[in-house]
Protein backbone atom coordinates (compact mmCIF):
# COMPACT_ATOMS: atom_id res chain seq x y z
CA UNK A 1 0.00 0.00 0.00
CA UNK A 2 2.75 2.46 0.92
CA UNK A 3 4.67 1.51 -2.21
CA UNK A 4 1.93 3.17 -4.30
CA UNK A 5 2.57 6.50 -2.58
CA UNK A 6 6.30 6.16 -3.16
CA UNK A 7 5.64 5.36 -6.83
CA UNK A 8 3.42 8.43 -7.16
CA UNK A 9 6.08 10.62 -5.55
CA UNK A 10 8.75 9.26 -7.90
CA UNK A 11 6.51 9.91 -10.92
CA UNK A 12 5.91 13.52 -9.85
CA UNK A 13 9.56 14.11 -8.99
CA UNK A 14 10.86 12.73 -12.28
CA UNK A 15 8.28 14.71 -14.23
CA UNK A 16 9.25 17.94 -12.47
CA UNK A 17 12.97 17.28 -12.97
CA UNK A 18 12.56 16.49 -16.65
CA UNK A 19 10.43 19.58 -17.20
CA UNK A 20 12.98 21.79 -15.46
CA UNK A 21 15.78 20.43 -17.60
CA UNK A 22 13.65 20.80 -20.72
CA UNK A 23 12.83 24.44 -19.98
CA UNK A 24 16.48 25.19 -19.27
CA UNK A 25 17.56 23.71 -22.61
CA UNK A 26 14.69 25.38 -24.47
CA UNK A 27 15.44 28.81 -23.02
CA UNK A 28 19.16 28.47 -23.65
CA UNK A 29 18.63 27.50 -27.27
CA UNK A 30 16.22 30.41 -27.75
CA UNK A 31 18.77 32.90 -26.44
CA UNK A 32 21.53 31.32 -28.50
CA UNK A 33 19.44 31.37 -31.69
CA UNK A 34 18.25 34.93 -31.10
CA UNK A 35 21.81 36.11 -30.57
CA UNK A 36 22.94 34.49 -33.84
CA UNK A 37 20.03 35.76 -35.95
CA UNK A 38 18.21 38.69 -34.29
CA UNK A 39 15.81 39.09 -37.23
CA UNK A 40 14.40 35.61 -36.53
CA UNK A 41 13.66 36.35 -32.85
CA UNK A 42 9.84 36.82 -33.15
CA UNK A 43 9.44 33.59 -35.10
CA UNK A 44 11.69 31.70 -32.71
CA UNK A 45 9.82 33.08 -29.71
CA UNK A 46 6.48 31.88 -31.10
CA UNK A 47 7.86 28.41 -31.70
CA UNK A 48 9.42 28.39 -28.23
CA UNK A 49 6.07 29.19 -26.59
CA UNK A 50 4.43 26.36 -28.51
CA UNK A 51 7.14 23.96 -27.40
CA UNK A 52 6.84 25.22 -23.81
CA UNK A 53 3.16 24.37 -23.86
CA UNK A 54 3.92 20.88 -25.11
CA UNK A 55 6.66 20.53 -22.53
CA UNK A 56 4.18 21.42 -19.78
CA UNK A 57 2.04 18.46 -20.81
CA UNK A 58 4.62 15.99 -19.47
CA UNK A 59 4.17 16.75 -15.75
CA UNK A 60 0.40 17.09 -16.17
CA UNK A 61 0.26 13.52 -17.48
CA UNK A 62 2.40 12.49 -14.51
CA UNK A 63 0.00 14.22 -12.13
CA UNK A 64 -2.90 12.35 -13.71
CA UNK A 65 -1.15 9.01 -13.36
CA UNK A 66 -0.11 9.78 -9.78
CA UNK A 67 -3.68 10.76 -8.84
CA UNK A 68 -4.91 7.52 -10.38
CA UNK A 69 -2.40 5.54 -8.34
CA UNK A 70 -3.23 7.33 -5.09
CA UNK A 71 -7.03 7.38 -5.32
CA UNK A 72 -7.86 4.26 -7.35
CA UNK A 73 -5.09 1.75 -6.78
CA UNK A 74 -4.31 2.62 -3.15
CA UNK A 75 -7.92 3.46 -2.25
N, C-alpha and C positions, 0 to 999 in steps of 0.2 A: 504494500500500500504506500509506504513512504518512498519507494523507488519511483513511483509515478511523479511525485512532487519534485524529486531530484531531476528526473528526465525533463520535466517542464521547465525547470530553472536552467538546465543546460541548453535547451532549445532557445529560450529567450536570450541567454547570455551570448550564445554563438551568433544569433541573428543580429544582436546589437553590435557585436564586435565586427562582424562582416560588413554591416552597413556603415560603421564608422570608418573602416578602411576604404570602403568604396567611395564614400564622400570625399575623403582625403585625396585619393587618386584622381577623382573626377575634378575636384577644384584645382588641383595642381596642374592637370593637363589643360584645363581652361585657361589658367593664367599663362602657362607656357605658350599655348597656341595664340592667345591674344597678344602676347609680347612679340611673337614672330610676325604675325600678320594682323596689325591693328584694324585694317579695313574689314576683316572678317568677324570682328568681335560681336556685333549684334546677332549674326547667324549662329555663331558658336554658343552664345549665351542662351538662345532659344533651344538649341539642341541639348545643352547641358541641363536646362530645367526639365525637359522631357525625360532625360535619363535619370534625373534626380527623383522624379515621380515614380519611375519604374523601379528605382533602387529602394524607395520607401516601401514598395510592395513586399519585399523579402521579410522584414520583421513583422509586418502585419499578418502574413501567412503563418509565421512562427507563433504569433499571439493566438491565432485561431486554433492551431494545433495544440498549443499548451492549454488553452481553455477547454478544449475537448478532453484532453488527458485528465485535467483536474476535476471537471464536473461530471463527465460521463464515465470514464474508466475508473477513477478513484471513488466516485460517488456511489 
